[in-house]
Structures are given as structure tokens and as C-alpha cells.
Amino acid sequence: MSELTPVEIKDLTLEKLRQIFEIRAADISVYIGNHGRVCLSSEIESACLNGAIVQVNLETAALEDVMDDSAFQYAFEKSQEEAA
């Protein structure tokens, strides 16, 4: 299989890009940021078209509250301990 050029990549339709995210979701982890000394990240749950963009939905987006995620809980507990 030949590699795509930057122009060919740019010319991918949004639907093709969405499909790439869906198909390769298991190979992607999204770095959200740091809270204190804890790095927060999430896996991709899905991707969809939202107007003129591809919207990537993280697993944490499925939660009612991101604080239900154990990594977020840990990060905020650690930051409160360090602040005390």
C-alpha cells in the first residue's frame, strides 16, 4: 500500500476521516491534560459528523459527570491533598 501524500490526506472527505477514527479508535488515546501531577487521558468511544467537522467523543463523555471516572477522581483527590 502506498503512503498518502499530505494533499491526499487533506482531500479525504469528512466521512472518510470519521471512519478512520471509528476503525482505529482502539489505537488512539487522547491526552486531555494534567491536573496536579496526574496526566488525564481517555479512549475514543465514537466519532460522528457534526456540521462541517468530525466530532470525536471520548469514553469520558458518556459519563453523567467526568468525576465518575476513576482517573479524574484520583487526580482531584491528589490535588486536594497537595493543597492541604
C-alpha positions as CSV (number, residue, x, y, z in Angstrom):
1,M,0.0,0.0,0.0
2,S,1.4,3.4,-0.9
3,E,1.5,6.2,1.6
4,L,-0.9,9.1,1.2
5,T,0.6,12.4,0.5
6,P,-0.3,15.4,2.6
7,V,-2.5,16.7,-0.2
8,E,-4.3,13.3,-0.4
9,I,-4.8,13.3,3.3
10,K,-6.2,16.9,3.2
11,D,-8.6,15.8,0.4
12,L,-10.1,13.0,2.5
13,T,-13.8,13.6,3.0
14,L,-15.1,14.2,6.5
15,E,-16.9,10.9,6.3
16,K,-13.7,9.1,5.5
17,L,-11.9,10.8,8.3
18,R,-14.8,9.9,10.7
19,Q,-14.4,6.2,9.5
20,I,-10.7,6.3,10.2
21,F,-11.4,7.5,13.8
22,E,-14.0,4.8,14.3
23,I,-11.9,2.0,12.8
24,R,-8.7,3.0,14.5
25,A,-10.2,4.1,17.8
26,A,-8.5,1.3,19.7
27,D,-5.1,2.6,18.6
28,I,-5.8,6.2,19.8
29,S,-5.7,7.7,23.3
30,V,-6.5,11.4,23.7
31,Y,-4.4,13.3,26.1
32,I,-6.7,15.7,28.0
33,G,-4.2,17.5,30.2
34,N,-2.7,17.5,33.6
35,H,-4.3,18.0,37.0
36,G,-1.6,18.3,39.5
37,R,0.8,15.5,38.8
38,V,-1.8,13.3,37.2
39,C,-2.0,13.0,33.4
40,L,-5.6,12.7,32.2
41,S,-6.5,10.9,29.1
42,S,-9.4,9.0,27.6
43,E,-10.0,6.5,24.8
44,I,-12.2,7.2,21.9
45,E,-15.8,5.9,22.1
46,S,-17.1,7.1,18.8
47,A,-16.8,9.7,16.0
48,C,-19.6,11.5,14.2
49,L,-20.2,14.3,11.8
50,N,-21.3,17.5,13.4
51,G,-21.8,20.0,10.7
52,A,-18.5,20.8,8.9
53,I,-16.4,18.9,11.5
54,V,-15.7,15.4,12.7
55,Q,-16.6,15.3,16.4
56,V,-14.6,12.8,18.4
57,N,-16.4,11.5,21.5
58,L,-14.3,10.2,24.3
59,E,-15.3,7.5,26.7
60,T,-15.5,10.1,29.5
61,A,-18.2,12.0,27.5
62,A,-20.6,9.1,28.2
63,L,-20.5,9.7,31.9
64,E,-23.1,11.9,33.7
65,D,-20.2,13.6,35.4
66,V,-16.5,13.3,34.5
67,M,-15.8,12.8,38.2
68,D,-17.3,9.4,37.8
69,D,-14.1,8.4,36.0
70,S,-11.5,6.9,38.4
71,A,-8.6,8.8,36.9
72,F,-10.4,12.2,37.4
73,Q,-11.3,11.2,40.9
74,Y,-7.7,10.3,41.7
75,A,-6.3,13.5,40.1
76,F,-8.7,15.7,42.1
77,E,-8.1,13.8,45.3
78,K,-4.3,14.2,44.8
79,S,-4.6,17.9,44.1
80,Q,-6.6,18.4,47.2
81,E,-4.1,16.5,49.3
82,E,-1.3,18.6,47.9
83,A,-3.2,21.8,48.5
84,A,-3.8,20.9,52.2
